[in-house]
Structure formats: structure tokens, C-alpha cells
Amino acid sequence: MINVVSLLFGCRHRHVTRPITLIARRADPNRETYVACLDCGKHFRYDPVNMRVGKRIDRDATPPMTR
């Protein structure tokens, strides 16, 4: 059910996944840790050192995963 406050002001991203870090076959120093909002599906950078959610990750800017 959509909350009226969320409808007027947008999602507050209170329900997020645990931090996720994709593991590549090769060591990749640039791999990112992120969380995803369970309400709206947006992805956000996550700083595991300070345990804080950061800026939104634009899905169009991330390259597709290859095998």
C-alpha cells in the first residue's frame, strides 16, 4: 500500500538491503559496495568503513556484468 507521505514527498529509503559487494573473478580494486531500497528499488553507495549510505548510483552509468 502506498503511503500518502511517500506519494507527496517521495521515498525516504528507510528499508534497505544489507550491504552488497559484487565479487569478480579477478581482484578489482574499484568494486563498489552498495545497498538497495526495498521500497523503490534505487541503489546507493555504501561506505563499509564508516557504515553510512551515500549518494544514489545511476543504473545507466554502471557497465553490464560480464562473465
N, CA, C and O atoms as a Tripos MOL2 file, in Angstrom:
@<TRIPOS>MOLECULE
protein
  268   267    67     0     0
PROTEIN
NO_CHARGES

@<TRIPOS>ATOM
      1 N           0.8400   -1.1750    0.0000 N.3       1 MET1
      2 CA          0.0000    0.0000    0.0000 C.3       1 MET1
      3 C           0.8870    1.2410    0.0000 C.2       1 MET1
      4 O           1.8480    1.3170    0.7650 O.2       1 MET1
      5 N           0.5800    2.1800   -0.8260 N.am      2 ILE2
      6 CA          1.3760    3.4020   -0.9330 C.3       2 ILE2
      7 C           0.9860    4.3600    0.1840 C.2       2 ILE2
      8 O          -0.1900    4.6530    0.3990 O.2       2 ILE2
      9 N           1.9950    4.8350    0.8810 N.am      3 ASN3
     10 CA          1.7940    5.7900    1.9500 C.3       3 ASN3
     11 C           1.5840    7.1790    1.3350 C.2       3 ASN3
     12 O           2.2600    7.5270    0.3670 O.2       3 ASN3
     13 N           0.6670    7.9700    1.8760 N.am      4 VAL4
     14 CA          0.3700    9.3000    1.3510 C.3       4 VAL4
     15 C           1.6020   10.1970    1.4460 C.2       4 VAL4
     16 O           1.8500   10.9950    0.5420 O.2       4 VAL4
     17 N           2.3710   10.0820    2.5140 N.am      5 VAL5
     18 CA          3.5730   10.8950    2.6770 C.3       5 VAL5
     19 C           4.5880   10.5480    1.5910 C.2       5 VAL5
     20 O           5.2060   11.4440    1.0160 O.2       5 VAL5
     21 N           4.7690    9.2480    1.3010 N.am      6 SER6
     22 CA          5.6780    8.8250    0.2380 C.3       6 SER6
     23 C           5.2000    9.3280   -1.1180 C.2       6 SER6
     24 O           6.0100    9.6940   -1.9690 O.2       6 SER6
     25 N           3.9120    9.3450   -1.3130 N.am      7 LEU7
     26 CA          3.3470    9.8170   -2.5690 C.3       7 LEU7
     27 C           3.6290   11.3000   -2.7750 C.2       7 LEU7
     28 O           3.9350   11.7270   -3.8890 O.2       7 LEU7
     29 N           3.5280   12.0830   -1.7080 N.am      8 LEU8
     30 CA          3.7510   13.5200   -1.8080 C.3       8 LEU8
     31 C           5.2260   13.9020   -1.8220 C.2       8 LEU8
     32 O           5.6250   14.7810   -2.5860 O.2       8 LEU8
     33 N           6.0420   13.2580   -0.9900 N.am      9 PHE9
     34 CA          7.4320   13.6770   -0.8150 C.3       9 PHE9
     35 C           8.4530   12.7080   -1.3900 C.2       9 PHE9
     36 O           9.6420   13.0270   -1.3980 O.2       9 PHE9
     37 N           8.0500   11.5580   -1.8620 N.am     10 GLY10
     38 CA          8.9780   10.5650   -2.3980 C.3      10 GLY10
     39 C           9.4110    9.5800   -1.3310 C.2      10 GLY10
     40 O           9.0630    9.7180   -0.1580 O.2      10 GLY10
     41 N          10.1620    8.5990   -1.7460 N.am     11 CYS11
     42 CA         10.6130    7.5340   -0.8470 C.3      11 CYS11
     43 C          11.7090    8.0550    0.0860 C.2      11 CYS11
     44 O          12.5770    8.8140   -0.3430 O.2      11 CYS11
     45 N          11.6740    7.6540    1.3480 N.am     12 ARG12
     46 CA         12.6960    8.0790    2.3140 C.3      12 ARG12
     47 C          13.8030    7.0450    2.4540 C.2      12 ARG12
     48 O          14.7560    7.2600    3.2030 O.2      12 ARG12
     49 N          13.6910    5.9310    1.7470 N.am     13 HIS13
     50 CA         14.7120    4.8830    1.6980 C.3      13 HIS13
     51 C          15.0780    4.3660    3.0870 C.2      13 HIS13
     52 O          16.2580    4.2500    3.4200 O.2      13 HIS13
     53 N          14.0810    4.0620    3.8800 N.am     14 ARG14
     54 CA         14.3180    3.5530    5.2360 C.3      14 ARG14
     55 C          14.5260    2.0350    5.2600 C.2      14 ARG14
     56 O          15.1730    1.5170    6.1710 O.2      14 ARG14
     57 N          13.9900    1.3270    4.2800 N.am     15 HIS15
     58 CA         14.1080   -0.1310    4.2280 C.3      15 HIS15
     59 C          15.1010   -0.5050    3.1320 C.2      15 HIS15
     60 O          14.7540   -0.5270    1.9510 O.2      15 HIS15
     61 N          16.3300   -0.7960    3.5290 N.am     16 VAL16
     62 CA         17.3660   -1.1280    2.5530 C.3      16 VAL16
     63 C          17.9210   -2.5270    2.8150 C.2      16 VAL16
     64 O          17.7770   -3.0790    3.9060 O.2      16 VAL16
     65 N          18.5570   -3.0810    1.7890 N.am     17 THR17
     66 CA         19.1830   -4.3910    1.9140 C.3      17 THR17
     67 C          20.4500   -4.2870    2.7550 C.2      17 THR17
     68 O          20.8930   -3.1950    3.1110 O.2      17 THR17
     69 N          21.0100   -5.4250    3.0580 N.am     18 ARG18
     70 CA         22.3310   -5.4350    3.6660 C.3      18 ARG18
     71 C          23.3210   -4.9550    2.6160 C.2      18 ARG18
     72 O          23.0230   -5.0210    1.4230 O.2      18 ARG18
     73 N          24.4880   -4.4740    3.0250 N.am     19 PRO19
     74 CA         25.4880   -4.0430    2.0360 C.3      19 PRO19
     75 C          25.8870   -5.1930    1.1090 C.2      19 PRO19
     76 O          26.0930   -6.3230    1.5500 O.2      19 PRO19
     77 N          25.9910   -4.8800   -0.1760 N.am     20 ILE20
     78 CA         26.3090   -5.8650   -1.2050 C.3      20 ILE20
     79 C          27.5900   -5.4260   -1.9100 C.2      20 ILE20
     80 O          27.7070   -4.2730   -2.3250 O.2      20 ILE20
     81 N          28.5490   -6.3420   -2.0450 N.am     21 THR21
     82 CA         29.7560   -6.1080   -2.8280 C.3      21 THR21
     83 C          29.8720   -7.2430   -3.8260 C.2      21 THR21
     84 O          29.9780   -8.4080   -3.4420 O.2      21 THR21
     85 N          29.8530   -6.9040   -5.1060 N.am     22 LEU22
     86 CA         29.9740   -7.9290   -6.1330 C.3      22 LEU22
     87 C          31.4140   -8.4150   -6.1890 C.2      22 LEU22
     88 O          32.3470   -7.6140   -6.1330 O.2      22 LEU22
     89 N          31.5930   -9.7110   -6.2980 N.am     23 ILE23
     90 CA         32.9220  -10.3000   -6.3450 C.3      23 ILE23
     91 C          33.2210  -10.6940   -7.7840 C.2      23 ILE23
     92 O          32.4690  -11.4460   -8.4040 O.2      23 ILE23
     93 N          34.3200  -10.1810   -8.3030 N.am     24 ALA24
     94 CA         34.7460  -10.5090   -9.6640 C.3      24 ALA24
     95 C          35.7580  -11.6470   -9.6120 C.2      24 ALA24
     96 O          36.3280  -11.9360   -8.5600 O.2      24 ALA24
     97 N          35.9720  -12.2820  -10.7470 N.am     25 ARG25
     98 CA         36.9500  -13.3620  -10.7950 C.3      25 ARG25
     99 C          38.3610  -12.8390  -10.5660 C.2      25 ARG25
    100 O          39.1830  -13.5200   -9.9530 O.2      25 ARG25
    101 N          38.6430  -11.6550  -11.0440 N.am     26 ARG26
    102 CA         39.9430  -11.0290  -10.8300 C.3      26 ARG26
    103 C          39.8140  -10.0030   -9.7110 C.2      26 ARG26
    104 O          38.7360   -9.4610   -9.4660 O.2      26 ARG26
    105 N          40.9130   -9.7520   -9.0480 N.am     27 ALA27
    106 CA         40.8990   -8.7330   -7.9900 C.3      27 ALA27
    107 C          40.6310   -7.3730   -8.6240 C.2      27 ALA27
    108 O          41.3860   -6.9280   -9.4880 O.2      27 ALA27
    109 N          39.5710   -6.7230   -8.2010 N.am     28 ASP28
    110 CA         39.2000   -5.4230   -8.7490 C.3      28 ASP28
    111 C          39.1900   -4.4000   -7.6310 C.2      28 ASP28
    112 O          38.2840   -4.4120   -6.7980 O.2      28 ASP28
    113 N          40.1780   -3.5110   -7.5910 N.am     29 PRO29
    114 CA         40.2160   -2.5150   -6.5060 C.3      29 PRO29
    115 C          39.0950   -1.4810   -6.5980 C.2      29 PRO29
    116 O          38.8490   -0.7600   -5.6320 O.2      29 PRO29
    117 N          38.4070   -1.3950   -7.7510 N.am     30 ASN30
    118 CA         37.3640   -0.3880   -7.9430 C.3      30 ASN30
    119 C          35.9630   -0.9190   -7.6750 C.2      30 ASN30
    120 O          34.9860   -0.2140   -7.9290 O.2      30 ASN30
    121 N          35.8380   -2.1350   -7.1740 N.am     31 ARG31
    122 CA         34.4920   -2.6610   -6.9400 C.3      31 ARG31
    123 C          33.8160   -1.8620   -5.8270 C.2      31 ARG31
    124 O          34.4550   -1.4150   -4.8740 O.2      31 ARG31
    125 N          32.5290   -1.7030   -5.9790 N.am     32 GLU32
    126 CA         31.7750   -0.8700   -5.0450 C.3      32 GLU32
    127 C          30.8800   -1.7130   -4.1540 C.2      32 GLU32
    128 O          30.4190   -2.7890   -4.5340 O.2      32 GLU32
    129 N          30.6530   -1.1960   -2.9710 N.am     33 THR33
    130 CA         29.6670   -1.7630   -2.0660 C.3      33 THR33
    131 C          28.4420   -0.8590   -2.1460 C.2      33 THR33
    132 O          28.5680    0.3650   -2.1560 O.2      33 THR33
    133 N          27.2580   -1.4630   -2.2040 N.am     34 TYR34
    134 CA         26.0450   -0.6730   -2.3140 C.3      34 TYR34
    135 C          24.9200   -1.3130   -1.5210 C.2      34 TYR34
    136 O          25.0150   -2.4690   -1.1070 O.2      34 TYR34
    137 N          23.8510   -0.5480   -1.3140 N.am     35 VAL35
    138 CA         22.6120   -1.0470   -0.7330 C.3      35 VAL35
    139 C          21.4870   -0.6760   -1.6980 C.2      35 VAL35
    140 O          21.6240    0.2550   -2.4910 O.2      35 VAL35
    141 N          20.3790   -1.4070   -1.6250 N.am     36 ALA36
    142 CA         19.2260   -1.1250   -2.4740 C.3      36 ALA36
    143 C          18.0090   -0.8840   -1.5880 C.2      36 ALA36
    144 O          17.7960   -1.5830   -0.5970 O.2      36 ALA36
    145 N          17.2200    0.1080   -1.9590 N.am     37 CYS37
    146 CA         15.9890    0.4070   -1.2310 C.3      37 CYS37
    147 C          14.9550   -0.6580   -1.5780 C.2      37 CYS37
    148 O          14.7010   -0.9150   -2.7550 O.2      37 CYS37
    149 N          14.3650   -1.2690   -0.5770 N.am     38 LEU38
    150 CA         13.3650   -2.3200   -0.7990 C.3      38 LEU38
    151 C          12.0070   -1.7490   -1.1950 C.2      38 LEU38
    152 O          11.1490   -2.4840   -1.6850 O.2      38 LEU38
    153 N          11.8020   -0.4550   -0.9900 N.am     39 ASP39
    154 CA         10.5230    0.1580   -1.3380 C.3      39 ASP39
    155 C          10.4920    0.6530   -2.7830 C.2      39 ASP39
    156 O           9.4970    0.4590   -3.4810 O.2      39 ASP39
    157 N          11.5840    1.2960   -3.2420 N.am     40 CYS40
    158 CA         11.5660    1.8830   -4.5820 C.3      40 CYS40
    159 C          12.5770    1.2620   -5.5350 C.2      40 CYS40
    160 O          12.4880    1.4840   -6.7430 O.2      40 CYS40
    161 N          13.5480    0.4810   -5.0250 N.am     41 GLY41
    162 CA         14.5000   -0.2080   -5.8790 C.3      41 GLY41
    163 C          15.7420    0.5740   -6.2530 C.2      41 GLY41
    164 O          16.5730    0.0610   -7.0030 O.2      41 GLY41
    165 N          15.9060    1.7880   -5.7640 N.am     42 LYS42
    166 CA         17.0920    2.5800   -6.1000 C.3      42 LYS42
    167 C          18.3160    2.0460   -5.3580 C.2      42 LYS42
    168 O          18.2050    1.5140   -4.2530 O.2      42 LYS42
    169 N          19.4880    2.1970   -5.9870 N.am     43 HIS43
    170 CA         20.7500    1.7390   -5.3990 C.3      43 HIS43
    171 C          21.5460    2.9260   -4.8920 C.2      43 HIS43
    172 O          21.5580    3.9910   -5.5090 O.2      43 HIS43
    173 N          22.2220    2.7280   -3.7450 N.am     44 PHE44
    174 CA         23.0160    3.7890   -3.1260 C.3      44 PHE44
    175 C          24.3840    3.2460   -2.7410 C.2      44 PHE44
    176 O          24.5090    2.0990   -2.3110 O.2      44 PHE44
    177 N          25.4210    4.0870   -2.9000 N.am     45 ARG45
    178 CA         26.7630    3.7040   -2.4740 C.3      45 ARG45
    179 C          26.7420    3.4770   -0.9660 C.2      45 ARG45
    180 O          25.9610    4.0950   -0.2440 O.2      45 ARG45
    181 N          27.6120    2.5780   -0.5030 N.am     46 TYR46
    182 CA         27.6940    2.2900    0.9260 C.3      46 TYR46
    183 C          29.1590    2.3210    1.3300 C.2      46 TYR46
    184 O          29.9990    1.7000    0.6790 O.2      46 TYR46
    185 N          29.4640    3.0380    2.3970 N.am     47 ASP47
    186 CA         30.8220    3.1300    2.9230 C.3      47 ASP47
    187 C          30.9460    2.1370    4.0730 C.2      47 ASP47
    188 O          30.4400    2.3960    5.1650 O.2      47 ASP47
    189 N          31.6220    0.9850    3.8410 N.am     48 PRO48
    190 CA         31.7060   -0.0270    4.8990 C.3      48 PRO48
    191 C          32.5940    0.3850    6.0750 C.2      48 PRO48
    192 O          32.4410   -0.1450    7.1760 O.2      48 PRO48
    193 N          33.5140    1.3160    5.8580 N.am     49 VAL49
    194 CA         34.3890    1.7700    6.9430 C.3      49 VAL49
    195 C          33.5910    2.6020    7.9430 C.2      49 VAL49
    196 O          33.6730    2.3770    9.1500 O.2      49 VAL49
    197 N          32.8190    3.5650    7.4350 N.am     50 ASN50
    198 CA         32.0200    4.4430    8.3050 C.3      50 ASN50
    199 C          30.5900    3.9500    8.4840 C.2      50 ASN50
    200 O          29.8210    4.5350    9.2470 O.2      50 ASN50
    201 N          30.2290    2.8600    7.7730 N.am     51 MET51
    202 CA         28.8870    2.2760    7.8290 C.3      51 MET51
    203 C          27.7970    3.3110    7.5650 C.2      51 MET51
    204 O          26.8760    3.4880    8.3620 O.2      51 MET51
    205 N          27.9290    3.9960    6.4120 N.am     52 ARG52
    206 CA         26.9610    5.0300    6.0350 C.3      52 ARG52
    207 C          26.5260    4.8500    4.5840 C.2      52 ARG52
    208 O          27.3060    4.4350    3.7270 O.2      52 ARG52
    209 N          25.2700    5.1710    4.3350 N.am     53 VAL53
    210 CA         24.7270    5.1540    2.9810 C.3      53 VAL53
    211 C          25.1000    6.4720    2.3230 C.2      53 VAL53
    212 O          24.9970    7.5360    2.9320 O.2      53 VAL53
    213 N          25.5410    6.3870    1.0550 N.am     54 GLY54
    214 CA         25.9840    7.5780    0.3290 C.3      54 GLY54
    215 C          25.0220    7.9810   -0.7670 C.2      54 GLY54
    216 O          23.8090    7.8020   -0.6610 O.2      54 GLY54
    217 N          25.5990    8.5320   -1.8240 N.am     55 LYS55
    218 CA         24.8110    9.0550   -2.9410 C.3      55 LYS55
    219 C          24.2120    7.9300   -3.7790 C.2      55 LYS55
    220 O          24.6740    6.7890   -3.7540 O.2      55 LYS55
    221 N          23.1840    8.2880   -4.5110 N.am     56 ARG56
    222 CA         22.4780    7.3390   -5.3880 C.3      56 ARG56
    223 C          23.3880    6.9230   -6.5400 C.2      56 ARG56
    224 O          24.1560    7.7320   -7.0610 O.2      56 ARG56
    225 N          23.2930    5.6640   -6.9280 N.am     57 ILE57
    226 CA         24.0280    5.1460   -8.0720 C.3      57 ILE57
    227 C          23.0750    5.1150   -9.2500 C.2      57 ILE57
    228 O          22.0120    4.4980   -9.1810 O.2      57 ILE57
    229 N          23.4550    5.7800  -10.3310 N.am     58 ASP58
    230 CA         22.6500    5.7770  -11.5410 C.3      58 ASP58
    231 C          22.8540    4.4470  -12.2480 C.2      58 ASP58
    232 O          23.9760    4.1380  -12.6490 O.2      58 ASP58
    233 N          21.8170    3.6610  -12.4100 N.am     59 ARG59
    234 CA         21.9410    2.3250  -13.0100 C.3      59 ARG59
    235 C          22.4170    2.3800  -14.4590 C.2      59 ARG59
    236 O          23.0700    1.4450  -14.9220 O.2      59 ARG59
    237 N          22.1040    3.4570  -15.1860 N.am     60 ASP60
    238 CA         22.5310    3.5670  -16.5790 C.3      60 ASP60
    239 C          24.0410    3.7810  -16.6850 C.2      60 ASP60
    240 O          24.6300    3.4710  -17.7210 O.2      60 ASP60
    241 N          24.6780    4.3020  -15.6390 N.am     61 ALA61
    242 CA         26.1030    4.5970  -15.6740 C.3      61 ALA61
    243 C          26.9450    3.3750  -15.3630 C.2      61 ALA61
    244 O          28.1340    3.3590  -15.6820 O.2      61 ALA61
    245 N          26.3640    2.3440  -14.7460 N.am     62 THR62
    246 CA         27.1460    1.1670  -14.3910 C.3      62 THR62
    247 C          27.2410    0.2290  -15.5900 C.2      62 THR62
    248 O          26.2380   -0.0350  -16.2540 O.2      62 THR62
    249 N          28.4460   -0.2770  -15.8720 N.am     63 PRO63
    250 CA         28.6010   -1.1720  -17.0200 C.3      63 PRO63
    251 C          27.9400   -2.5190  -16.7460 C.2      63 PRO63
    252 O          27.8510   -2.9330  -15.5900 O.2      63 PRO63
    253 N          27.4760   -3.2110  -17.7860 N.am     64 PRO64
    254 CA         26.8550   -4.5240  -17.5910 C.3      64 PRO64
    255 C          27.8890   -5.5280  -17.1250 C.2      64 PRO64
    256 O          29.0640   -5.4260  -17.4740 O.2      64 PRO64
    257 N          27.4520   -6.4990  -16.3350 N.am     65 MET65
    258 CA         28.3610   -7.5310  -15.8370 C.3      65 MET65
    259 C          28.7110   -8.4920  -16.9670 C.2      65 MET65
    260 O          27.8600   -8.8530  -17.7800 O.2      65 MET65
    261 N          29.9630   -8.8960  -17.0030 N.am     66 THR66
    262 CA         30.3960   -9.8760  -17.9930 C.3      66 THR66
    263 C          30.9030  -11.1080  -17.2890 C.2      66 THR66
    264 O          31.2900  -11.0480  -16.1220 O.2      66 THR66
    265 N          30.9060  -12.2120  -17.9810 N.am     67 ARG67
    266 CA         31.3770  -13.4700  -17.3800 C.3      67 ARG67
    267 C          32.7980  -13.7100  -17.6770 C.2      67 ARG67
    268 O          33.3560  -14.7210  -17.2500 O.2      67 ARG67
@<TRIPOS>BOND
     1     1     2 1
     2     2     3 1
     3     3     4 2
     4     3     5 am
     5     5     6 1
     6     6     7 1
     7     7     8 2
     8     7     9 am
     9     9    10 1
    10    10    11 1
    11    11    12 2
    12    11    13 am
    13    13    14 1
    14    14    15 1
    15    15    16 2
    16    15    17 am
    17    17    18 1
    18    18    19 1
    19    19    20 2
    20    19    21 am
    21    21    22 1
    22    22    23 1
    23    23    24 2
    24    23    25 am
    25    25    26 1
    26    26    27 1
    27    27    28 2
    28    27    29 am
    29    29    30 1
    30    30    31 1
    31    31    32 2
    32    31    33 am
    33    33    34 1
    34    34    35 1
    35    35    36 2
    36    35    37 am
    37    37    38 1
    38    38    39 1
    39    39    40 2
    40    39    41 am
    41    41    42 1
    42    42    43 1
    43    43    44 2
    44    43    45 am
    45    45    46 1
    46    46    47 1
    47    47    48 2
    48    47    49 am
    49    49    50 1
    50    50    51 1
    51    51    52 2
    52    51    53 am
    53    53    54 1
    54    54    55 1
    55    55    56 2
    56    55    57 am
    57    57    58 1
    58    58    59 1
    59    59    60 2
    60    59    61 am
    61    61    62 1
    62    62    63 1
    63    63    64 2
    64    63    65 am
    65    65    66 1
    66    66    67 1
    67    67    68 2
    68    67    69 am
    69    69    70 1
    70    70    71 1
    71    71    72 2
    72    71    73 am
    73    73    74 1
    74    74    75 1
    75    75    76 2
    76    75    77 am
    77    77    78 1
    78    78    79 1
    79    79    80 2
    80    79    81 am
    81    81    82 1
    82    82    83 1
    83    83    84 2
    84    83    85 am
    85    85    86 1
    86    86    87 1
    87    87    88 2
    88    87    89 am
    89    89    90 1
    90    90    91 1
    91    91    92 2
    92    91    93 am
    93    93    94 1
    94    94    95 1
    95    95    96 2
    96    95    97 am
    97    97    98 1
    98    98    99 1
    99    99   100 2
   100    99   101 am
   101   101   102 1
   102   102   103 1
   103   103   104 2
   104   103   105 am
   105   105   106 1
   106   106   107 1
   107   107   108 2
   108   107   109 am
   109   109   110 1
   110   110   111 1
   111   111   112 2
   112   111   113 am
   113   113   114 1
   114   114   115 1
   115   115   116 2
   116   115   117 am
   117   117   118 1
   118   118   119 1
   119   119   120 2
   120   119   121 am
   121   121   122 1
   122   122   123 1
   123   123   124 2
   124   123   125 am
   125   125   126 1
   126   126   127 1
   127   127   128 2
   128   127   129 am
   129   129   130 1
   130   130   131 1
   131   131   132 2
   132   131   133 am
   133   133   134 1
   134   134   135 1
   135   135   136 2
   136   135   137 am
   137   137   138 1
   138   138   139 1
   139   139   140 2
   140   139   141 am
   141   141   142 1
   142   142   143 1
   143   143   144 2
   144   143   145 am
   145   145   146 1
   146   146   147 1
   147   147   148 2
   148   147   149 am
   149   149   150 1
   150   150   151 1
   151   151   152 2
   152   151   153 am
   153   153   154 1
   154   154   155 1
   155   155   156 2
   156   155   157 am
   157   157   158 1
   158   158   159 1
   159   159   160 2
   160   159   161 am
   161   161   162 1
   162   162   163 1
   163   163   164 2
   164   163   165 am
   165   165   166 1
   166   166   167 1
   167   167   168 2
   168   167   169 am
   169   169   170 1
   170   170   171 1
   171   171   172 2
   172   171   173 am
   173   173   174 1
   174   174   175 1
   175   175   176 2
   176   175   177 am
   177   177   178 1
   178   178   179 1
   179   179   180 2
   180   179   181 am
   181   181   182 1
   182   182   183 1
   183   183   184 2
   184   183   185 am
   185   185   186 1
   186   186   187 1
   187   187   188 2
   188   187   189 am
   189   189   190 1
   190   190   191 1
   191   191   192 2
   192   191   193 am
   193   193   194 1
   194   194   195 1
   195   195   196 2
   196   195   197 am
   197   197   198 1
   198   198   199 1
   199   199   200 2
   200   199   201 am
   201   201   202 1
   202   202   203 1
   203   203   204 2
   204   203   205 am
   205   205   206 1
   206   206   207 1
   207   207   208 2
   208   207   209 am
   209   209   210 1
   210   210   211 1
   211   211   212 2
   212   211   213 am
   213   213   214 1
   214   214   215 1
   215   215   216 2
   216   215   217 am
   217   217   218 1
   218   218   219 1
   219   219   220 2
   220   219   221 am
   221   221   222 1
   222   222   223 1
   223   223   224 2
   224   223   225 am
   225   225   226 1
   226   226   227 1
   227   227   228 2
   228   227   229 am
   229   229   230 1
   230   230   231 1
   231   231   232 2
   232   231   233 am
   233   233   234 1
   234   234   235 1
   235   235   236 2
   236   235   237 am
   237   237   238 1
   238   238   239 1
   239   239   240 2
   240   239   241 am
   241   241   242 1
   242   242   243 1
   243   243   244 2
   244   243   245 am
   245   245   246 1
   246   246   247 1
   247   247   248 2
   248   247   249 am
   249   249   250 1
   250   250   251 1
   251   251   252 2
   252   251   253 am
   253   253   254 1
   254   254   255 1
   255   255   256 2
   256   255   257 am
   257   257   258 1
   258   258   259 1
   259   259   260 2
   260   259   261 am
   261   261   262 1
   262   262   263 1
   263   263   264 2
   264   263   265 am
   265   265   266 1
   266   266   267 1
   267   267   268 2
@<TRIPOS>SUBSTRUCTURE
     1 MET1         2 RESIDUE 1 A MET
     2 ILE2         6 RESIDUE 1 A ILE
     3 ASN3        10 RESIDUE 1 A ASN
     4 VAL4        14 RESIDUE 1 A VAL
     5 VAL5        18 RESIDUE 1 A VAL
     6 SER6        22 RESIDUE 1 A SER
     7 LEU7        26 RESIDUE 1 A LEU
     8 LEU8        30 RESIDUE 1 A LEU
     9 PHE9        34 RESIDUE 1 A PHE
    10 GLY10       38 RESIDUE 1 A GLY
    11 CYS11       42 RESIDUE 1 A CYS
    12 ARG12       46 RESIDUE 1 A ARG
    13 HIS13       50 RESIDUE 1 A HIS
    14 ARG14       54 RESIDUE 1 A ARG
    15 HIS15       58 RESIDUE 1 A HIS
    16 VAL16       62 RESIDUE 1 A VAL
    17 THR17       66 RESIDUE 1 A THR
    18 ARG18       70 RESIDUE 1 A ARG
    19 PRO19       74 RESIDUE 1 A PRO
    20 ILE20       78 RESIDUE 1 A ILE
    21 THR21       82 RESIDUE 1 A THR
    22 LEU22       86 RESIDUE 1 A LEU
    23 ILE23       90 RESIDUE 1 A ILE
    24 ALA24       94 RESIDUE 1 A ALA
    25 ARG25       98 RESIDUE 1 A ARG
    26 ARG26      102 RESIDUE 1 A ARG
    27 ALA27      106 RESIDUE 1 A ALA
    28 ASP28      110 RESIDUE 1 A ASP
    29 PRO29      114 RESIDUE 1 A PRO
    30 ASN30      118 RESIDUE 1 A ASN
    31 ARG31      122 RESIDUE 1 A ARG
    32 GLU32      126 RESIDUE 1 A GLU
    33 THR33      130 RESIDUE 1 A THR
    34 TYR34      134 RESIDUE 1 A TYR
    35 VAL35      138 RESIDUE 1 A VAL
    36 ALA36      142 RESIDUE 1 A ALA
    37 CYS37      146 RESIDUE 1 A CYS
    38 LEU38      150 RESIDUE 1 A LEU
    39 ASP39      154 RESIDUE 1 A ASP
    40 CYS40      158 RESIDUE 1 A CYS
    41 GLY41      162 RESIDUE 1 A GLY
    42 LYS42      166 RESIDUE 1 A LYS
    43 HIS43      170 RESIDUE 1 A HIS
    44 PHE44      174 RESIDUE 1 A PHE
    45 ARG45      178 RESIDUE 1 A ARG
    46 TYR46      182 RESIDUE 1 A TYR
    47 ASP47      186 RESIDUE 1 A ASP
    48 PRO48      190 RESIDUE 1 A PRO
    49 VAL49      194 RESIDUE 1 A VAL
    50 ASN50      198 RESIDUE 1 A ASN
    51 MET51      202 RESIDUE 1 A MET
    52 ARG52      206 RESIDUE 1 A ARG
    53 VAL53      210 RESIDUE 1 A VAL
    54 GLY54      214 RESIDUE 1 A GLY
    55 LYS55      218 RESIDUE 1 A LYS
    56 ARG56      222 RESIDUE 1 A ARG
    57 ILE57      226 RESIDUE 1 A ILE
    58 ASP58      230 RESIDUE 1 A ASP
    59 ARG59      234 RESIDUE 1 A ARG
    60 ASP60      238 RESIDUE 1 A ASP
    61 ALA61      242 RESIDUE 1 A ALA
    62 THR62      246 RESIDUE 1 A THR
    63 PRO63      250 RESIDUE 1 A PRO
    64 PRO64      254 RESIDUE 1 A PRO
    65 MET65      258 RESIDUE 1 A MET
    66 THR66      262 RESIDUE 1 A THR
    67 ARG67      266 RESIDUE 1 A ARG
